[in-house]
Structure formats: structure tokens, C-alpha cells
Amino acid sequence: MDKVKSFLTVFVLLFLLTGCKKDDSTHSAEHQSVSVSSEEIDREYTLQSTMIGYTGIGGLIDGVLNPVLQAKKGEIVKITIINGELMPHDIALENLGIASNVIIDPGETTSIVFEAVENDTYYCTIPGHREAGMAGQFEVVEMLAGEVFAEGILPEKDGRPLNLDFETGTLDDWSFTGDSFADQPVLKTDSTLFGENVNIGHTGNYFMSSGGQKEFQRTGTMTSVPFEVTHPFAVFWVSGGALERTRVEIVLAAHREIIFSITGNNHSALRPVVVNLEEHMGRDIYIRIIDNETGESGISYIRGDVWAHINFDDFRFYSERPVFINELRPEDIVVLPMRDIVGNTEGLSGEDAARAMEVPDGFTVRLAASEPDVVRPIAMAMDDRGRVWIAEGHTYPQRAPEGEGKDRILIFEDTNGDGNLDSRKVFMEGLNLVSGIEVGFGGLWVGAAPYLMFIPMDSETDRPAGEPEILLDGWGYQDTHETLNSFRWGPDGWLYGVHGIFTHSNVGKPGAPDHQRQRINAGVWRYHPLRHQFEIVAHGTSNPWGIDFNDVGHAFTTVCVIPHLFHVIPGARYHRQAGEHFNPYTYDDIKTIADHVHYTGNRGPHAGNFRSASA
């Protein structure tokens, strides 16, 4: 990983010095930022930077994605970003033409300082990051949002204000089921349900939480008494999980019709929600707060979700639509659906696993081989006899010292046509960090970083006919799950493979000098089995594990993290998860061919979350 960081640091420095990738109007912050002491700064903002955008930290912008930042004309403003991931980020102002330094490591910070002169756009200058969502607005205003705060009016019933702000310290005017709301409301200074220094925000002493981050397993529903809509707008404050089953609903009392619903946004700070009730004036409504999400995965190695709760406070009516700089809108939230019911997570026998699989009509699953006959399979290939070759990755995830590898290659065969791989042979043992195999031209082609090898085969004994021949070396393994992989013969007779982004290879024949080698750190490569010629077919993507060809010879590769499917054209440069292309004159790259993106994300566009939905 240190090598990865070193590579990124060196490249970013070159990037800043040459300026090849930035707009000519954007210059280094050290040349354009205002030079002042900390005492002279009038207004400060802090943002966390990730690929999904800049998230506000503290104050009214706490938890807001790409918040609107405001200042009065002439004020000296400082914007600091804290890197939230291992990824290069910076912050720039478009009109003013200043940019911060680039930061890479999680927790690193950088800033810009400037005089507020005009409205502007802040964004990340790293190619592709602005398009991914890293941009927001800076406004010069006469009066800052929040300086004048409209109080609103508590709804009334029978001539008295209802306890919809919980400032009585009781649950008067509310009823509940389940165990989430038994000890409500809670003081905002109480750390029983939240960790120390968690910012709940808003005014008043009390609020409602269905369990907070410490008792998120609780579930239940809380319902207010019905009351008449006497004003055209309402505001309440909400935070907590962006989950389908943690939400606040406004319900018409007469027909029990839900007229508004919103979740939290995976943040603790309460944010205002504005509801238009104009068409419901004079009708009775009630508030329903729902937490049917336990947050428990049911899987021993998956932690519970601390955001499986909902926080609520202070429902009030307004005569005119109020404006809040930190308003939370339903369209701002990516709501995760119900957690999938994932069964058999602690493992099944091979036979039971085959029976448990769900497949489309017309398909069946039959067990061909299972443990202990095959363990930790990482790559496979089929030969011209229909036999399955499997590489077992016993060394992964750390390459063993030379000569101490434990990986092995197995050959399975169905000898009687009943669908069972009843014959098992060991072709070779003692290999080290195998990640790809393919059969052909009298032997086995093996990727085991730092080597691409060819092992000749004795067809009579199904054993090696000689020592492995190292065809290429220089394959990196800084990140051992992003090494050379997915070997497949192309329609042109070349051996194709792919390579991940956080492993940095400089590939050539053994002993070749640097100028006779080719660099790759994400992309598609090929090797000619007779001419022993190596080529980079295309650069980019993320960590591809899979390449295949259609009936007319077009190549397709599948990748992770970023959009997942790419049509591979020789010589092309594709969307990268991180870092820059080797060619400094790549001003844009090719995006996915899919008509939709494949991830729904886990509070960001990447990791799996055991939830399924349209993407």
C-alpha cells in the first residue's frame, strides 16, 4: 500500500507542476489564495471529500451533501476539506480560479482562503470527480441563512398546543408500540443512545430517537393524536437512517392515506423537512414515526447497522414556506430497501448448497465437485476434452517467500457423463499466488505475480513435462486481489487477461530493461503464444475480473466499484476508479456502455449491502 501511495503522490505532484489536466483558469492555491492570519478569517467551512461529493461538517451544513456555502461580500472565507477515503481530492473555485493542493490519504486536509466577491461553484479538479458529484455552490449574500429563524406555530387541539416538540419531557399526545419509544423523549445532552460529542443540533432540550446508534436493534411505531391542518406549510426535523423501514409519515386521519414520507440521511444531526399542506387545509392529519429495522445482519461477520434508527423533533406550522440552508428533501436521499433475507450464511454441504440455489425456469443445478476435493478455487479453465482445470489459492492473500508457495492446479473430469466430476488429478503443487490459468498449445498458462508462466504438459500422465518457463515478469502484487487474472483465448489466437488498478506492473521479458517494458495498473492485456509478444490492449477501469467475447469478436470486461461493464476497443482509455492515465494528454476517457449503473451503494456508490433494488 505504501508503494501505491508513493505512486499516487509522485503522479499528483507531476500533475500539479505540469497543469496538463486542469482548466487553464484554475491555478495552484498557493499562488491565488488570500494570505491572512487565522484571526483575519471571517467565516470557515469544513467538508469531508469522497467520490459521491463533499459532506458538510458542523453547524447548519452538518451532514449535508454538497451544501450551499454562504458569506457576506468582502468576508475572508476559509474552506477546508478532510479526505474521507484513499483517493486524490482537492477543492477549487471555478470563477475565482483557485484550487487547493491535492490530498490522497484518509484524514489528510487542505484548504483554500479567499475574499467573498461573487457567487461561485466549488468542485474537485481531478478528472471525472466533478461529474461524479463533487461540486456545490458558494453564494455571496446580504444575510446568511439561519441569522433570522422563523419559529413556526405548534399545532393545537382543544385550544392547547400539542406536545410535538417534546419540550414537556413526556410523550403526551403520542402513543407507541414496540420497545423503540418506551424511554422517550431523550435529552440532547444524553449520550445513552449516542456516542460522546455526537451533534444532534436544532433548538430545545428534548427530541425523539428510536434507539440511536447504541440501541438501534429496537423496533416500534410512534403515532401522534390527530390534529387539524391550519396553515399551508409544516416543518419538522429528522435524522437517522436512510432506510425504507425507518421513516416519518404524515397521514390523513379520515382515510389513513399517507401524504408525505421521508427517512433520515445516515447522519445524526437533525435537519429541517418542509411539507406543503395547502391542499389539505382544514383536514385532520397525524404523524407516524416508524422503525421496523433491527440493523442486524444475521451473519456472524457482518456488523449491525448503527443507522437502523430514526430521530424526530419539533413539528410546526408556517404561514409561508420557510427557507432553510440545510433543508432535507426526499429527493436528496438514497433510500436503501429492506435487507434481503440471506439464508445459509454459515455454510452448507455441497449437495445442500446445490439444492438451495434458486434459478430461472428451465435451469437446474447439479453438484459437480465440492470440498474437500476442491478448496479455495480462484481460477478455472476448460480443455478440449471438456475437463475442468482449477487453481486453488492457498497462498492468497500474501505471496509466500520464494519456493514456499502452497497453490496447486487440479484437473477434474466427468468420466461417465453423469454430470459428476468423478476424476480428480493434481497437475502441480507449490505455486505462489496464482490468479489466472488457461490451457492450450501443449501446456498450462499460469499467472502468479510477479510472473506469467508456461508449464508444458505431458498428455499421457497429466503432469508437467518440464519446469515452468517464465515468459514475463514485472507483474505487481501490491494489492493481491488486483493482480493479473481472467485468462481467456481471444478469437485472434492471443491470450487475453485483465489487471486491477491498485497494483502497479511494469511488464517485460525477464531481464528486459525498463524501456522495453510496458506499464499497466488497470486495463486489458494480451500475449501471443507463438511470437511471445506482449501488448496492453486498453487502459483503465477499476479491478476487472472477467473478460469475454461475443460472436463477432467484440471484447467485454466486467469491473467493480465504478460502473461495471465496458466494451473494450484496442488502444482505448476507459473511466478509472482512481489515479491518472499514463498518457498525460488524456483529457477524457470512455465511460460504461451499459444503459444503467449496476450499483445501488452503501451510503456511497460502492460496497455491497445485502439489499436489492433497481439501480
C-alpha positions as CSV (number, residue, x, y, z in Angstrom):
1,M,0.0,0.0,0.0
2,D,2.9,2.4,0.7
3,K,4.0,1.8,-2.9
4,V,0.5,2.7,-4.1
5,K,0.6,5.9,-2.0
6,S,4.1,6.8,-3.3
7,F,3.0,6.3,-6.9
8,L,-0.1,8.5,-6.4
9,T,1.9,11.1,-4.6
10,V,4.6,11.3,-7.3
11,F,2.0,11.4,-10.1
12,V,-0.1,14.1,-8.3
13,L,3.0,16.3,-7.9
14,L,3.8,15.9,-11.6
15,F,0.1,16.6,-12.3
16,L,0.2,19.9,-10.4
17,L,3.5,21.0,-11.9
18,T,2.5,20.4,-15.5
19,G,-1.1,21.6,-15.2
20,C,-1.9,19.3,-18.2
21,K,-5.2,18.1,-16.7
22,K,-6.6,21.3,-15.2
23,D,-8.5,24.1,-16.8
24,D,-6.2,27.0,-17.6
25,S,-8.2,29.3,-15.4
26,T,-7.6,27.2,-12.3
27,H,-4.2,27.7,-10.6
28,S,-2.4,26.4,-7.5
29,A,-3.9,27.7,-4.3
30,E,-0.6,28.9,-3.0
31,H,-0.5,31.5,-5.8
32,Q,-4.1,32.7,-5.7
33,S,-5.4,32.2,-2.2
34,V,-5.6,35.2,0.1
35,S,-2.7,35.2,2.6
36,V,-4.1,36.0,6.0
37,S,-3.7,35.1,9.6
38,S,-6.3,32.9,11.4
39,E,-7.5,36.0,13.2
40,E,-8.4,37.6,9.9
41,I,-10.7,34.8,8.7
42,D,-14.3,35.8,9.0
43,R,-16.0,32.6,8.1
44,E,-14.9,28.9,8.0
45,Y,-16.4,25.8,6.5
46,T,-15.3,22.2,6.8
47,L,-16.2,19.5,4.3
48,Q,-15.4,15.8,4.0
49,S,-14.5,14.8,0.5
50,T,-15.5,11.5,-1.1
51,M,-16.3,10.4,-4.6
52,I,-20.0,11.0,-4.0
53,G,-19.4,14.6,-3.1
54,Y,-18.5,17.0,-0.3
55,T,-20.3,16.5,3.0
56,G,-20.7,19.3,5.5
57,I,-19.2,19.0,9.0
58,G,-20.6,21.1,11.8
59,G,-23.2,23.9,12.0
60,L,-26.1,24.1,9.7
61,I,-24.3,22.2,6.9
62,D,-23.6,19.2,9.1
63,G,-24.4,16.1,7.1
64,V,-25.5,18.0,4.0
65,L,-24.1,16.7,0.7
66,N,-22.6,19.4,-1.4
67,P,-24.0,22.1,0.9
68,V,-24.6,25.7,-0.3
69,L,-21.8,27.7,1.4
70,Q,-22.6,31.4,2.1
71,A,-20.7,34.5,3.1
72,K,-21.2,38.3,3.1
73,K,-19.5,40.3,0.4
74,G,-15.9,41.2,1.4
75,E,-15.6,38.5,4.1
76,I,-12.5,36.4,4.2
77,V,-13.6,32.7,3.8
78,K,-11.6,29.5,4.5
79,I,-12.9,26.2,3.2
80,T,-11.1,23.1,4.5
81,I,-11.6,19.6,3.1
82,I,-10.8,16.4,5.0
83,N,-10.2,13.4,2.8
84,G,-12.7,10.6,3.6
85,E,-11.0,7.9,1.6
86,L,-7.8,6.7,-0.1
87,M,-8.4,8.8,-3.2
88,P,-6.9,12.0,-4.7
89,H,-9.2,15.0,-4.0
90,D,-8.9,18.8,-3.9
91,I,-11.3,21.8,-3.9
92,A,-11.4,24.7,-6.3
93,L,-13.5,27.7,-7.1
94,E,-14.5,28.0,-10.7
95,N,-14.9,31.7,-11.2
96,L,-12.2,32.8,-8.8
97,G,-9.7,30.3,-10.4
98,I,-8.1,29.0,-7.2
99,A,-7.6,25.4,-6.2
100,S,-6.2,23.7,-3.1
101,N,-3.4,21.2,-3.1
102,V,-4.3,17.6,-3.9
103,I,-4.7,15.2,-0.9
104,I,-4.6,11.4,-1.1
105,D,-4.7,9.7,2.3
106,P,-7.8,9.4,4.5
107,G,-7.8,12.2,7.1
108,E,-5.5,14.5,5.1
109,T,-6.6,18.1,5.0
110,T,-6.2,21.0,2.6
111,S,-7.8,24.5,2.4
112,I,-8.5,27.5,0.2
113,V,-8.7,31.0,1.6
114,F,-10.3,33.8,-0.4
115,E,-12.3,37.0,-0.3
116,A,-16.1,36.6,-1.0
117,V,-16.7,38.7,-4.1
118,E,-19.3,36.9,-6.2
119,N,-21.3,33.7,-6.5
120,D,-19.2,30.7,-7.5
121,T,-19.1,26.9,-7.9
122,Y,-16.7,24.8,-5.8
123,Y,-15.6,21.5,-7.2
124,C,-12.9,18.8,-7.4
125,T,-10.5,19.3,-10.3
126,I,-9.5,15.6,-10.5
127,P,-10.8,14.4,-13.9
128,G,-14.2,12.7,-13.5
129,H,-14.7,13.7,-9.9
130,R,-16.9,16.7,-10.6
131,E,-19.0,14.6,-12.9
132,A,-19.3,12.0,-10.2
133,G,-20.9,14.6,-7.9
134,M,-18.1,16.6,-6.3
135,A,-19.5,20.1,-6.8
136,G,-21.6,22.6,-4.9
137,Q,-22.5,26.3,-4.8
138,F,-20.9,29.3,-3.0
139,E,-23.2,32.3,-2.5
140,V,-22.5,35.9,-1.6
141,V,-25.5,37.1,0.4
142,E,-26.6,40.1,2.4
143,M,-28.0,38.0,5.2
144,L,-26.9,34.4,6.0
145,A,-29.4,31.7,6.2
146,G,-30.1,30.9,9.8
147,E,-29.5,34.5,11.0
148,V,-33.2,35.0,11.1
149,F,-35.0,31.9,12.2
150,A,-38.8,31.6,11.8
151,E,-40.2,30.0,14.8
152,G,-43.4,28.5,13.4
153,I,-46.5,27.5,15.4
154,L,-47.2,24.3,17.3
155,P,-50.4,22.6,16.1
156,E,-53.3,22.9,18.6
157,K,-56.1,20.7,19.7
158,D,-59.0,21.7,22.0
159,G,-57.4,25.1,22.5
160,R,-54.0,23.9,23.7
161,P,-50.6,23.4,21.9
162,L,-49.7,19.8,21.2
163,N,-46.6,18.2,22.5
164,L,-45.0,17.8,19.1
165,D,-41.6,19.3,20.2
166,F,-41.3,17.1,23.3
167,E,-40.4,20.0,25.4
168,T,-42.7,18.7,28.2
169,G,-40.2,15.9,28.6
170,T,-43.1,13.4,28.2
171,L,-44.9,11.5,25.4
172,D,-48.2,13.3,26.0
173,D,-50.2,13.4,22.8
174,W,-48.4,10.3,21.4
175,S,-48.9,6.5,21.6
176,F,-46.4,3.8,20.7
177,T,-45.9,0.1,20.1
178,G,-42.7,-1.9,20.4
179,D,-39.7,-1.1,22.5
180,S,-38.1,1.7,20.5
181,F,-40.0,4.6,22.1
182,A,-40.5,3.4,25.7
183,D,-38.0,5.7,27.2
184,Q,-38.8,8.8,25.1
185,P,-38.1,11.6,24.7
186,V,-34.4,12.0,25.4
187,L,-32.3,15.0,26.3
188,K,-30.0,16.2,23.5
189,T,-27.1,16.1,26.0
190,D,-27.8,12.5,26.9
191,S,-25.1,10.1,25.5
192,T,-27.0,6.9,26.5
193,L,-28.1,6.3,22.9
194,F,-25.3,8.1,21.1
195,G,-21.6,8.3,21.4
196,E,-19.8,11.2,23.0
197,N,-19.8,14.5,21.0
198,V,-22.5,13.4,18.6
199,N,-24.1,16.5,17.2
200,I,-27.9,16.3,17.3
201,G,-28.4,20.0,16.6
202,H,-31.6,22.2,16.5
203,T,-33.2,24.0,19.4
204,G,-34.8,22.8,22.5
205,N,-33.8,20.3,25.1
206,Y,-35.6,17.1,24.0
207,F,-36.0,15.1,20.9
208,M,-37.2,11.6,20.0
209,S,-34.9,8.7,18.9
210,S,-36.0,5.1,18.2
211,G,-32.7,3.7,19.6
212,G,-29.9,5.9,18.4
213,Q,-26.6,4.3,17.5
214,K,-26.3,2.2,20.6
215,E,-29.8,0.7,20.8
216,F,-30.5,0.6,17.1
217,Q,-31.8,-3.0,17.3
218,R,-35.1,-1.8,18.9
219,T,-38.2,-1.5,16.7
220,G,-41.6,0.1,17.1
221,T,-44.0,2.7,15.9
222,M,-45.0,6.0,17.4
223,T,-48.2,7.9,16.5
224,S,-49.4,11.4,17.4
225,V,-53.0,12.3,18.1
226,P,-54.9,13.7,15.0
227,F,-54.9,17.5,14.6
228,E,-56.3,20.0,12.1
229,V,-54.1,21.5,9.3
230,T,-54.5,25.2,10.0
231,H,-51.5,26.5,7.9
232,P,-50.3,25.7,4.4
233,F,-46.8,24.6,5.4
234,A,-45.3,22.5,8.1
235,V,-41.7,21.8,9.2
236,F,-40.3,19.0,11.3
237,W,-36.7,17.9,11.9
238,V,-35.4,14.4,11.2
239,S,-32.2,12.4,11.1
240,G,-31.1,8.8,11.4
241,G,-31.1,6.0,8.8
242,A,-31.8,6.3,5.1
243,L,-33.6,3.0,5.2
244,E,-37.0,2.1,3.8
245,R,-38.2,0.9,7.2
246,T,-37.0,3.9,9.3
247,R,-39.2,6.8,8.3
248,V,-41.6,9.6,9.2
249,E,-45.0,9.7,7.6
250,I,-47.8,12.4,7.5
251,V,-51.1,10.6,7.3
252,L,-54.7,11.8,6.6
253,A,-56.7,10.7,9.6
254,A,-60.0,10.1,7.8
255,H,-58.7,7.7,5.2
256,R,-55.3,6.7,6.6
257,E,-53.7,7.9,3.4
258,I,-50.0,8.7,3.6
259,I,-49.5,12.1,2.0
260,F,-45.8,12.5,2.8
261,S,-42.9,10.3,3.9
262,I,-39.2,10.8,4.4
263,T,-36.3,8.9,6.0
264,G,-33.1,10.2,7.6
265,N,-29.9,10.6,5.6
266,N,-27.5,8.4,7.6
267,H,-26.4,11.3,9.8
268,S,-27.1,12.3,13.4
269,A,-27.7,16.0,13.0
270,L,-31.4,16.9,12.8
271,R,-32.3,18.7,9.6
272,P,-35.5,20.5,8.7
273,V,-38.1,19.0,6.3
274,V,-40.6,21.3,4.7
275,V,-44.0,19.8,3.8
276,N,-46.6,21.6,1.6
277,L,-50.1,21.0,3.1
278,E,-52.0,23.6,1.1
279,E,-54.4,21.1,-0.4
280,H,-55.1,19.5,3.0
281,M,-56.1,22.7,4.8
282,G,-58.9,22.0,7.3
283,R,-58.4,18.3,7.3
284,D,-57.1,16.2,10.2
285,I,-53.7,14.6,10.0
286,Y,-51.4,12.7,12.3
287,I,-47.7,11.9,12.4
288,R,-46.4,8.4,12.4
289,I,-42.8,7.5,13.1
290,I,-41.7,4.0,12.1
291,D,-38.7,1.9,12.9
292,N,-39.1,-1.6,11.7
293,E,-35.4,-2.1,11.0
294,T,-33.3,-4.0,13.5
295,G,-30.0,-3.4,11.7
296,E,-28.9,-6.9,12.5
297,S,-27.4,-8.8,9.5
298,G,-28.0,-12.3,10.7
299,I,-24.4,-13.0,9.6
300,S,-21.7,-13.5,12.2
301,Y,-19.1,-11.5,10.3
302,I,-21.3,-8.6,9.3
303,R,-21.7,-5.9,11.9
304,G,-25.1,-4.4,12.8
305,D,-26.1,-1.1,11.1
306,V,-26.0,1.7,13.6
307,W,-28.2,3.8,11.3
308,A,-31.1,1.5,11.8
309,H,-33.0,4.2,13.8
310,I,-34.9,7.4,13.2
311,N,-34.7,10.7,15.1
312,F,-37.5,13.3,15.1
313,D,-38.3,16.7,16.6
314,D,-40.4,19.9,16.6
315,F,-43.3,19.7,14.1
316,R,-44.6,23.2,13.5
317,F,-46.9,25.1,11.1
318,Y,-45.9,28.0,8.9
319,S,-48.0,30.6,7.0
320,E,-45.4,30.9,4.3
321,R,-42.8,28.4,3.0
322,P,-39.7,28.8,5.2
323,V,-36.2,28.6,3.7
324,F,-33.5,26.6,5.4
325,I,-30.0,26.3,4.0
326,N,-29.8,22.7,5.4
327,E,-33.3,21.6,4.3
328,L,-33.6,17.8,3.8
329,R,-35.7,16.8,0.8
330,P,-36.8,13.2,-0.1
331,E,-35.1,13.5,-3.5
332,D,-31.7,14.2,-1.7
333,I,-31.7,10.8,-0.1
334,V,-30.8,7.4,-1.5
335,V,-33.1,5.1,0.5
336,L,-32.0,1.5,1.0
337,P,-34.8,-1.0,0.7
338,M,-35.4,-3.9,3.1
339,R,-32.5,-6.1,3.8
340,D,-32.5,-9.3,1.7
341,I,-33.2,-12.5,3.6
342,V,-29.9,-14.2,3.1
343,G,-30.1,-17.8,4.2
344,N,-27.4,-20.4,4.8
345,T,-24.8,-17.8,5.6
346,E,-22.8,-20.1,7.8
347,G,-22.3,-22.6,5.0
348,L,-23.9,-25.8,3.6
349,S,-22.7,-29.0,2.2
350,G,-22.2,-29.2,-1.5
351,E,-25.3,-31.1,-2.1
352,D,-27.4,-28.9,0.2
353,A,-26.0,-25.8,-1.5
354,A,-27.0,-27.0,-4.9
355,R,-30.5,-27.8,-3.7
356,A,-30.8,-24.3,-2.1
357,M,-29.9,-22.4,-5.3
358,E,-32.7,-20.5,-7.0
359,V,-32.5,-20.5,-10.8
360,P,-34.8,-19.4,-13.7
361,D,-37.3,-21.8,-15.1
362,G,-35.7,-24.4,-17.3
363,F,-32.4,-24.4,-15.4
364,T,-31.2,-26.9,-12.9
365,V,-28.1,-27.0,-10.6
366,R,-26.2,-30.2,-10.1
367,L,-23.2,-30.6,-7.8
368,A,-20.1,-31.4,-9.8
369,A,-17.3,-31.1,-7.1
370,S,-17.1,-29.8,-3.6
371,E,-14.9,-29.7,-0.5
372,P,-12.6,-31.4,0.3
373,D,-11.9,-32.3,-3.3
374,V,-11.6,-28.7,-4.2
375,V,-10.7,-25.9,-1.7
376,R,-10.3,-22.1,-2.3
377,P,-10.7,-22.1,-6.1
378,I,-9.6,-18.8,-7.6
379,A,-9.4,-19.6,-11.3
380,M,-10.5,-22.2,-13.8
381,A,-10.3,-23.2,-17.4
382,M,-11.6,-26.0,-19.7
383,D,-9.5,-28.0,-22.1
384,D,-10.5,-29.6,-25.5
385,R,-11.6,-32.8,-23.7
386,G,-14.1,-30.9,-21.5
387,R,-12.0,-31.3,-18.4
388,V,-12.1,-28.5,-15.8
389,W,-8.7,-27.2,-14.6
390,I,-8.9,-25.4,-11.2
391,A,-6.3,-23.3,-9.4
392,E,-6.5,-23.5,-5.6
393,G,-5.3,-20.2,-4.0
394,H,-3.9,-21.4,-0.7
395,T,-1.2,-18.7,-0.6
396,Y,-3.6,-15.7,-1.1
397,P,-3.7,-13.0,0.2
398,Q,0.0,-12.7,0.9
399,R,2.7,-14.0,-1.5
400,A,4.9,-16.6,0.2
401,P,8.7,-16.4,0.2
402,E,10.2,-17.8,-3.0
403,G,9.9,-21.6,-3.0
404,E,7.3,-21.8,-0.2
405,G,4.1,-21.3,-2.3
406,K,1.1,-23.6,-1.5
407,D,-1.1,-23.1,-4.5
408,R,-1.9,-26.1,-6.7
409,I,-3.6,-26.9,-10.0
410,L,-6.2,-29.7,-10.2
411,I,-7.8,-31.4,-13.2
412,F,-11.4,-32.7,-12.9
413,E,-13.2,-34.9,-15.4
414,D,-16.6,-36.4,-15.8
415,T,-15.6,-39.9,-17.0
416,N,-19.1,-41.4,-17.4
417,G,-21.3,-38.4,-18.5
418,D,-23.4,-38.3,-15.3
419,G,-22.6,-34.7,-14.5
420,N,-20.3,-35.5,-11.6
421,L,-16.6,-34.7,-11.8
422,D,-15.6,-38.1,-10.6
423,S,-11.9,-38.0,-11.6
424,R,-9.5,-35.7,-9.7
425,K,-5.8,-35.3,-10.5
426,V,-3.2,-33.0,-9.1
427,F,-1.3,-31.4,-12.0
428,M,1.2,-29.3,-10.0
429,E,1.7,-28.1,-6.4
430,G,4.0,-25.5,-4.8
431,L,2.9,-22.5,-6.9
432,N,2.8,-19.0,-5.4
433,L,-0.1,-16.5,-5.6
434,V,-1.8,-18.0,-8.7
435,S,-4.6,-15.7,-10.0
436,G,-5.2,-16.9,-13.6
437,I,-4.9,-20.1,-15.7
438,E,-5.6,-21.2,-19.3
439,V,-4.9,-24.4,-21.2
440,G,-3.5,-24.6,-24.7
441,F,-0.5,-25.0,-27.0
442,G,0.7,-28.1,-25.1
443,G,0.6,-26.8,-21.6
444,L,-0.8,-24.5,-18.9
445,W,-0.5,-20.8,-18.9
446,V,-0.3,-19.5,-15.3
447,G,-0.5,-16.0,-13.9
448,A,1.3,-15.9,-10.5
449,A,2.6,-12.4,-9.8
450,P,5.3,-11.3,-10.5
451,Y,5.3,-14.0,-13.3
452,L,3.4,-15.1,-16.3
453,M,4.5,-18.7,-16.8
454,F,4.0,-21.6,-19.2
455,I,4.1,-25.1,-17.8
456,P,4.5,-27.8,-20.5
457,M,2.2,-30.8,-20.1
458,D,2.8,-34.5,-20.6
459,S,-0.6,-35.5,-22.1
460,E,-0.1,-39.2,-21.2
461,T,0.4,-38.5,-17.4
462,D,-1.3,-35.2,-17.0
463,R,1.8,-34.0,-15.2
464,P,4.3,-31.2,-16.0
465,A,6.6,-32.2,-18.8
466,G,9.3,-29.8,-17.6
467,E,9.9,-26.8,-15.3
468,P,7.7,-23.7,-15.5
469,E,9.0,-21.2,-18.1
470,I,8.8,-17.6,-17.0
471,L,7.6,-15.7,-20.1
472,L,7.1,-12.3,-18.5
473,D,8.0,-10.8,-15.1
474,G,7.3,-7.4,-13.5
475,W,3.7,-8.1,-12.6
476,G,2.9,-6.2,-9.4
477,Y,1.2,-7.6,-6.3
478,Q,1.0,-4.5,-4.0
479,D,-2.7,-5.2,-3.8
480,T,-3.0,-9.0,-4.1
481,H,-6.6,-9.1,-5.2
482,E,-5.9,-6.9,-8.2
483,T,-3.3,-9.0,-9.9
484,L,-3.3,-10.4,-13.5
485,N,-6.4,-12.6,-13.9
486,S,-9.2,-13.9,-16.0
487,F,-7.2,-15.6,-18.7
488,R,-9.1,-16.4,-21.9
489,W,-8.2,-17.2,-25.5
490,G,-9.4,-14.4,-27.9
491,P,-10.8,-15.1,-31.4
492,D,-7.4,-13.7,-32.8
493,G,-5.5,-16.5,-31.1
494,W,-3.9,-14.3,-28.4
495,L,-4.2,-15.0,-24.7
496,Y,-6.1,-12.2,-23.0
497,G,-6.2,-11.1,-19.4
498,V,-7.1,-8.2,-17.1
499,H,-5.4,-6.3,-14.3
500,G,-6.5,-4.2,-11.3
501,I,-5.9,-0.5,-10.5
502,F,-4.1,-0.5,-7.2
503,T,-1.4,-2.9,-8.4
504,H,1.3,-1.4,-10.5
505,S,3.1,-3.6,-13.0
506,N,6.0,-2.9,-15.4
507,V,5.9,-6.0,-17.6
508,G,8.5,-7.4,-19.9
509,K,10.6,-10.4,-20.6
510,P,12.9,-11.5,-17.8
511,G,16.0,-9.2,-17.7
512,A,14.4,-6.6,-20.0
513,P,15.5,-3.0,-19.4
514,D,12.8,-0.5,-18.4
515,H,12.4,1.0,-21.9
516,Q,11.4,-2.5,-23.2
517,R,8.7,-2.9,-20.6
518,Q,5.1,-1.8,-20.5
519,R,3.3,-0.3,-17.5
520,I,-0.3,-1.3,-16.5
521,N,-2.3,-0.5,-13.4
522,A,-5.9,-1.2,-14.7
523,G,-6.7,-2.5,-18.1
524,V,-6.7,-5.3,-20.6
525,W,-3.6,-7.1,-21.9
526,R,-2.8,-9.9,-24.3
527,Y,0.1,-12.2,-25.1
528,H,0.8,-14.1,-28.3
529,P,1.6,-17.8,-27.6
530,L,3.9,-18.3,-30.5
531,R,5.5,-14.9,-31.2
532,H,5.9,-14.3,-27.4
533,Q,4.7,-10.7,-27.9
534,F,3.0,-8.8,-25.1
535,E,0.7,-5.8,-25.6
536,I,-1.6,-3.6,-23.5
537,V,-4.9,-3.7,-25.3
538,A,-6.7,-0.9,-23.3
539,H,-6.1,1.1,-20.1
540,G,-8.5,2.0,-17.4
541,T,-11.5,0.7,-15.4
542,S,-11.0,-0.4,-11.7
543,N,-10.4,-4.0,-10.7
544,P,-11.7,-6.1,-13.6
545,W,-12.2,-9.8,-13.0
546,G,-13.7,-11.1,-16.2
547,I,-13.3,-10.7,-20.0
548,D,-15.2,-12.4,-22.8
549,F,-16.0,-12.1,-26.5
550,N,-19.3,-12.1,-28.4
551,D,-19.9,-14.0,-31.6
552,V,-18.3,-11.3,-33.8
553,G,-15.2,-10.9,-31.6
554,H,-16.0,-7.8,-29.6
555,A,-14.4,-7.9,-26.1
556,F,-16.3,-7.0,-22.9
557,T,-14.9,-6.7,-19.4
558,T,-16.6,-6.5,-16.0
559,V,-15.3,-4.5,-13.2
560,C,-16.1,-3.4,-9.6
561,V,-16.7,-0.2,-7.7
562,I,-17.3,2.1,-10.7
563,P,-20.0,1.3,-13.4
564,H,-19.4,-2.4,-14.2
565,L,-19.5,-3.1,-17.9
566,F,-17.2,-1.9,-20.7
567,H,-16.8,-2.6,-24.4
568,V,-13.1,-3.0,-25.0
569,I,-11.6,-1.3,-28.0
570,P,-7.8,-1.7,-28.7
571,G,-5.9,1.4,-27.8
572,A,-8.8,2.9,-25.8
573,R,-8.6,4.5,-22.3
574,Y,-11.5,4.0,-20.0
575,H,-13.0,5.5,-16.9
576,R,-10.6,4.9,-14.0
577,Q,-11.6,4.3,-10.4
578,A,-8.6,6.4,-9.2
579,G,-5.4,8.0,-10.4
580,E,-4.5,9.3,-13.8
581,H,-3.8,7.7,-17.2
582,F,-0.1,7.1,-18.1
583,N,-0.7,9.4,-21.2
584,P,-0.9,12.9,-19.8
585,Y,-2.9,14.1,-22.7
586,T,-5.9,12.0,-21.9
587,Y,-8.5,14.8,-21.5
588,D,-11.4,12.5,-21.2
589,D,-11.9,8.7,-21.2
590,I,-14.6,6.3,-22.3
591,K,-17.5,5.5,-20.0
592,T,-19.5,2.4,-19.5
593,I,-21.6,1.0,-22.4
594,A,-24.4,0.0,-20.1
595,D,-27.6,2.0,-20.1
596,H,-27.7,2.0,-16.3
597,V,-25.2,1.7,-13.5
598,H,-25.1,-1.5,-11.6
599,Y,-24.5,-0.4,-8.0
600,T,-27.1,0.9,-5.5
601,G,-24.4,1.6,-3.0
602,N,-23.9,1.5,0.8
603,R,-24.1,5.3,1.7
604,G,-21.9,5.8,-1.3
605,P,-21.7,4.2,-4.7
606,H,-19.6,1.2,-3.9
607,A,-19.9,-1.6,-1.4
608,G,-22.5,-4.4,-1.2
609,N,-25.1,-4.0,1.5
610,F,-27.3,-7.1,1.3
611,R,-30.1,-5.1,-0.3
612,S,-31.6,-5.4,-3.7
613,A,-33.3,-2.8,-5.8
614,S,-33.5,-1.2,-9.2
615,A,-30.3,0.7,-10.0
